[in-house]
Amino acid sequence: MTVLDLATLKAATTWRIPGGSPDMGGLSADGRQLWLSGRYHDEVYVLSTQDGKLLARIPVGRGPHGLAIWPQPGRYSLGHTGNIR
């Protein structure tokens, strides 16, 4: 995954999930964790937003596609199907 510097919109770093297949996800309410579905590996990944460290790999059912994490930080929640207030 490429992490962008929002001020410059340039790549700041790359976070890797060895053998993983990150798909869609969301941030925890405190913004400290990024949860991603592993659509092609039947698992969910939890990464630290501080340094990209893989905190957990959670086996789940077949083909997870997206995650709903509520509430999301900020005024708006950005999700798979749009913005929600």
N, C-alpha and C positions, 0 to 999 in steps of 0.2 A: 504494500500500500504506500502511496506517495503522500506525504504530509506537505501541504502548501503553506507558505508564508502569506497570510492574507493581505499584508501591506503591499507586497510585490507580485503576488500570484505566481511566484516561482517555487520550485521544489525545494523544501528545506531539508528533508530527510526521507528515508524509506524504512518502513517497518515491515518485517517479514514474518510470516507464519509458516514454518517449515512443514511441507507436506499438506498445507491447508488450502482452502478455497474460499476466501472471504467474499461475502456477497453483501446483503443489505443489513442494516442495523440501526443503532441509535446510541445516544449518550445517556449515562446515568444522570439522575437529577442533580447531583453535585458536580457533574462534568469530569469526574476523575476516571471513569471507565468507559470504554467503547465496547459495546456488545455487537458482534457480527454473526450472522448465520453462515455456516459452512455448507452451502447448498449441495456441493458434489462430494462431500465427505461425511455427511450425516452427523454434524456436530455444531456446537456454538462456541465461539471464541470470545474471551474477555481480555481486553488489553488495557494497560495503564495509559492514560492520555499524557502523562508526564514524560514517559520515555519509550513508549511502545512495547514495553515488556509484556509478554504473554502471561497473564495471570491464571487463566483457566482454559481448559479444553473440555467441553461438556458433551458427551455422547447423547444424541437425541434421535428421534425417528427419521425416517427416510426423507431426504430432499428438503430440509428447512429452507424457506425462501422469505427472508425479511424477518424483522423482529419489531415488536411494539414495546417501547420502553416509556413508561409514564410515571410522573410527569417529566417532561424534558426541560432543560434549563432555558431561561429566557421567556419572553412574552409569547412567542410562537413556537409550536412544535412542528418540525419538518418531518414528514413521514412519507411512506411509499405512495400514498394516494393524494398528497397535497399538504397544505398548511392548515393547521387547526389552532384556534385561539382558546 
